[in-house]
Amino acid sequence: MWDLNTKDCWPFHFSKIGHWWDRKNEIDIAALDPEGDDLIRGECKYWKEPVGKNILYELEQKADKVEWKKNRRRVWYVPFSAAGFTEELKIIAKKREDLQLFDERSA
């Protein structure tokens, strides 16, 4: 993530990174721009099968539970996958500025 941050993958630079959890949910990657209103949420999947849109939807639901600047933030979704992504998720990503997919070849 720090390497991606220096490559200007987003229109801001985050300065804090970690993970997030509550009693029911966990998000693998949580990065934020404390000077702005940007929040990155990421998931890392080391499956043998490509990651599909269900992981994006789960990540969106988990991110909605995070209270940090909830009504004025912009959330970016960043799934990482060892086996790539389904064609369906790739099509969704092409239409959305707030979604970036990274697999072993691109990360």
ABEGO torsion letter per residue (X at the ends): XAAAAAAGABABBBABBBBBBBAABBBABBBBBAABABBBBBBBBABABBBBAAAAAAAAAAAAABABGAAABBBBBBBBBAAEBBAAAAAAAAABAABBBBBAAAX
